[in-house]
Amino acid sequence: MTDMTAIGSIQHEPQFKINWVDAGPFIALAALLLVGFLVNPEFLSANNIANVVTRSAFIAIIAVGATFVISSGGLDLSVGSMAAFVTGVMILSMNALAANLGTSAIIAGIGIVMLAGVLCGLVNGVIVTVGKIEPFIATLGTMGIFRALITYLSDGGSIPIDRSLRDAYRPVYFGSLLGVPVPIVISIVVAVAASFILYKTKYGRRCAAVGANEDVARYSGISVTKVRTIAYVIQGACVAIAAICYVPRLGAATPTTGLLWELQVITAVVIGGTALRGGKGHIWGTVAGAVILELIANLMVLSDFVSEYLVAAVQGVIIIIAMLIQRLSR
């Protein structure tokens, strides 16, 4: 009788279970949209939502790369400074080539910035893995280096894109594909590719394994050094892609470009459900986290509840709350 009761209880258990870690960011996103609408009906207008998602694309792309780094047990505090540096390198390269190549200099600049981003990521990865320096310290150091380099390249001022290239490059940010802003399209493509790598490939499984337990992964024959270095390279590539999208909007690279982006990136990753201690990463949760941050900033602008100058403070509070929730849910 007891066995039959047990079998019956098993048969009546619900087959569908909600994964609250995965669903959490999207529930928060929906709740925020509702709150925004109640505060200001214009919040949900098509133009405002398109503007918010477009503006969040840069952080979303970089945060996707950060998901790999954090999933593997690493951390990168240099992403904002790296973005400024590679943006400066890109604009200087395009300006130098514009006289001979014309608008084709844009394509050359894209190739150069991708190479610069990958190399910056590789430097971070090698310092952390081969140098065996804590990621926090290593990337804190490179953050200062990259920021100093862009200050040197710009001579403390700005590096504007050549006038002959502005109109040709403008559609990368202000253009659209089938009615969808280009930055949104690019961020979706990056997220889809990242999801495939993280969830469907051997590297993705190894990345999560290294972050979950480095010693067990090493004893299993996984090259921890290789896995983590590749994660930093992916991060550098994502920073470069974000820079490609960002240049038309900004029009120039300055020593303050990308300032505090590292805070936004880490906050987006944590809100998205990826634990800072490493392990399983949540790509689409990260993207939702980036959109949430931009929605909050937009809501602060549209309402009179909190000054828009306190956006960074609110983001700091959010990451602390997200970390507390992760700790309590262990």
Phi, psi and omega in degrees: 000318178296319179297318181296322178296318179296317180297318180296321180293324178294319182295330184266002175293138180297136181279336183258122178236137179277128173272101187292333177295317179286322185278336185310309181300325182282328174294316178297321179296315179296318179296321180294321177298320179294314179299317179300320179295320180292326180285317182209111182305334180290347181301324183264013177294150183302319181295318182292316180296318178298320179295317181296312182294323178296316180293331180279349185300321182297311179293322180299316181296314179295321181294329175299316176296320179295333178298321176295314182298312182291322178300326181276003179092014181254188179201144179226107179267001187264001190299322179294314178293323178297318179300318179296316182295310183291330175296317177297318178298318181297311183294318178299319180294314180297317180297321181291328183268348186301321183297323183266325186257347183067220181290346176295344177298335178295316179296318177298320179296322178297317178297319181293318181291326176296317178297317180297317180296315179298318180294320177297317177297320179297318178300313178301314182297317181293318179299318182288313187273309181284317179285345179054044176257141180305134182307321180300313182290315183299311184282339172294321177293314180290334175301314178294322180295311181297320180294321178293323181294318179290327176295321178293314182297325182268358182056036179079000181248236180226159176241093182281150176286142182302139182302327182292345182255344188300311183296321181290328184271341185308319182298341180298330175253315187269351180276179180214157175239116183055037178086357180257127180307139184305316179302325178293317178300314181297318180295324177294316179300316179298316181294320178297314179298318180295321178298318179298314182296315186285327186255339188243358183244163178298321180299317180300318179294321179291325178300313179294322180296317179296318180291325181289316180202100185299318183294315179297319179298318180294318179293337179277001178094009179275133177280099181299320180301313181295315182299313182290322179297317178298323179299318178291326176295317176300318177301315179298320178296320179293323176299318179296318179297318178298322179296320179301318180287329190279329186305313181298327180287316183281317180082350181196161174251135180226167178298345180259000178299134177075012181297129180068011176297329181299324178295315180296319182296311181296320178298317179299318180295316181292316177301324181289353175105000178275127181283139180293342179281353178102175181114215184295133177258155182235093185299307184289331173296322177298315178300315178299321178299319178295319179294320179302315180299317181290325177296319179298315178299318180294320180295323179294327178288320184281342181248171179250013184289314183227140179296139179295344179285352180260016181303312181298323178295317178297319178297322177297318178297319181299315182293326177294315179297316180299320179293321178296319178297317178299318181294318181289336182272359180295000000 
